[in-house]
Amino acid sequence: MILLRRLLGDVLRQRRQNQGRTLREVSAQARVSLGYLSEVERGQKEASSELLASICEALGVRMSDLMREVSDSLASAELATNVRSLESVSAPVASERPEVVAAA
C-alpha cells in the first residue's frame, strides 16, 4: 500500500539533505521538536498543514512545490504498483500452462 505520509517524508528528507542541513537545524528553525520532524521524515507521523508550512518555510521551499514533488512521487509509485499487478496477472502459473505432449 502506498502511504502519502511516507512519500511526503521522503521528499522532505531529500530536500533537507540536498541543502546539507541537519534535522536539528531544520527543527529549530521550524520550531518543531527534533523527534517529531524525524518521525515525519520517516513517514511515521502525519504532518498538519501548519506543521508543513513551518517546515517548508524553514527549508525555503514553497508548499506547492513540495506537494507537486510528492504528487509526482505518488504517480510513479502508483504506476509501478499497477505494472507489477499486471505482470503478476498476465504471468501464467505453472499449473495453467498447456502441457506439450510429445508426438509418438
KOLRO-210959 format. One line per field, with one value per residue (C-alpha): z, x, y; residue number from 1. Coordinates in steps of 0.02 Angstrom, whole numbers, plus 50000, padded with zeros to 5 digits. Example, Ala and Ser with C-alpha at 12.3 -4.5 7.8 and 13.67 -1.06 7.14 Angstrom:
# residues 2
z <- c(50390;50357) .
x <- c(50615;50684) .
y <- c(49775;49947) .
n <- c(1;2) .
END
This chain:
# residues 104
z <- c(50000;49955;50104;50070;50234;50182;50014;50097;50223;50086;49990;50146;50193;50017;50013;50183;50137;49969;50067;50177;50333;50488;50570;50718;50610;50521;50676;50769;50627;50600;50789;50788;50900;50826;50865;50783;50625;50618;50630;50492;50379;50413;50371;50546;50584;50483;50473;50489;50360;50491;50527;50342;50317;50456;50385;50209;50272;50364;50206;50095;49989;49928;49991;49815;49750;49891;49854;49668;49702;49818;49685;49555;49675;49708;49521;49495;49641;49577;49403;49471;49577;49426;49317;49449;49466;49279;49269;49406;49324;49149;49200;49187;49337;49304;49326;49198;49060;48923;48926;48775;48725;48627;48462;48462) .
x <- c(50000;50064;50060;50058;50145;50294;50310;50295;50429;50544;50528;50556;50711;50781;50754;50839;50986;51008;51032;51162;51060;51033;50869;50922;50944;50778;50680;50747;50706;50533;50501;50460;50536;50680;50595;50432;50519;50615;50453;50375;50526;50516;50330;50278;50178;50051;50102;49968;49960;50026;50174;50209;50204;50333;50446;50431;50473;50625;50681;50644;50526;50354;50223;50150;50321;50335;50160;50197;50351;50251;50116;50246;50316;50141;50104;50266;50230;50053;50118;50248;50115;49999;50137;50181;49997;49978;50136;50076;49905;49973;50110;50038;50056;50144;49981;49893;50021;49967;50058;50159;50134;50275;50221;50237) .
y <- c(50000;50172;50291;50477;50514;50407;50492;50663;50616;50553;50717;50822;50721;50733;50922;50943;50831;50918;51079;50994;51031;50927;50880;50987;51143;51125;51077;51230;51347;51270;51271;51086;50954;50858;50692;50743;50804;50641;50542;50648;50617;50429;50429;50380;50538;50636;50818;50952;51090;51212;51100;51077;51264;51288;51153;51223;51397;51329;51240;51390;51285;51334;51212;51198;51142;51015;50948;50940;50835;50722;50707;50656;50525;50461;50446;50350;50234;50201;50164;50043;49957;49941;49870;49740;49694;49672;49567;49451;49432;49400;49279;49103;48992;48826;48728;48841;48816;48699;48535;48486;48307;48228;48152;47964) .
n <- c(1;2;3;4;5;6;7;8;9;10;11;12;13;14;15;16;17;18;19;20;21;22;23;24;25;26;27;28;29;30;31;32;33;34;35;36;37;38;39;40;41;42;43;44;45;46;47;48;49;50;51;52;53;54;55;56;57;58;59;60;61;62;63;64;65;66;67;68;69;70;71;72;73;74;75;76;77;78;79;80;81;82;83;84;85;86;87;88;89;90;91;92;93;94;95;96;97;98;99;100;101;102;103;104) .
END
